[in-house]
Amino acid sequence: MRSEPFDSLDRYLRERKERVDRALDGFLPGESRYPDPVFRSVRYSVFAGGKRLRPVLVIAAAEICGAKAEDVLPVACAIEMIHTYSLIHDDLPAMDDDDFRRGKPTNHRVFGEALAILAGDALLTEAFRLMTDRGAMRGVPPERLLDVAGEIAEAAGFSGMIAGQVVDIASEGKPPDGETLDFIHSRKTERMITVSLRAGAILAGAEAGALEALTGYGRRIGLAFQISDDILNVEGTAEALGKGTGSDAARKKLTYPALYGLESSKEKAGTLAGEAVRCLDRFGDEAQPLRALAGYIVERNN
């Protein structure tokens, strides 16, 4: 898939998103399968749009380390399933109580709360079934699959994404605290972005130096991504984001703009993007997509 030289981030992201979408369509059961309500709910959210950033990172890391996209597509799609489950649950009335996601009514507004919860649970469970399916992952040594599944579980579980969400909820309305903010952002967003890169590299059999470089890159763009999200919740438009803005301030959430102000937050995101690019110094032209992506993350409008 990387036979052509890199010349456009837009094209790079579009082509890989299309490939991930085709794979997801094949991996997920159709809407007519019994019991069909849960499959309609699952596919509604999975195919509601989105950049497919995390699966693209899996593919990019694998390609940098010498593997092909098809070698890692099941794991890339599994990570997108975990991400989608987290969004479905994040939108629930018990959490952020959001009515729109990516310009469409949220899952629970269409299918009801019970089915939204079950759809999220189904996606999380199916993700681990898929990434450990030896038929889908044929040719990958079992020990690599075990390592990757363990790292993804840790990033998504109570020491990763769940921990970040719990502290995010608990910190609403409380005095700003930089240590707590760093805890939330590093676990709620950064861990899954970093593990996406690590998964692709590990599956490709990356040597230690390459894995360390991609890990450093992931930690920095993961934090930059969440800071940019915080900024967009203040400055973005509902049309561009596909959901309401200003919700963080209304709920008195702990965010970078709330604690440090908009300009300092933008400077921090830019600094992190620059540091991320420097983490890739050991690589050549094969890392150009990741270098370009670091800038896109802090400049995006959705």
Secondary structure, 3 states (H helix, E strand, C coil): CCCCCCCCHHHHHHHHHHHHHHHHHHHCCCCCCCCHHHHHHHHHHHCCCCCCHHHHHHHHHHHHCCCCHHHHHHHHHHHHHHHHHHHHHHCCCCCCCCCEECCEECHHHHHCHHHHHHHHHHHHHHHHHHHCCCCCCCCCCHHHHHHHHHHHHHHHCCCCHHHHHHHHHHCCCCCCCHHHHHHHHHHHHHHHHHHHHHHHHHHCCCCHHHHHHHHHHHHHHHHHHHHHHHHHHHHCCHHHHCCCCCHHHHCCCCCHHHHHCHHHHHHHHHHHHHHHHHCCCCCCHHHHHHHHHHHHHHHCCC
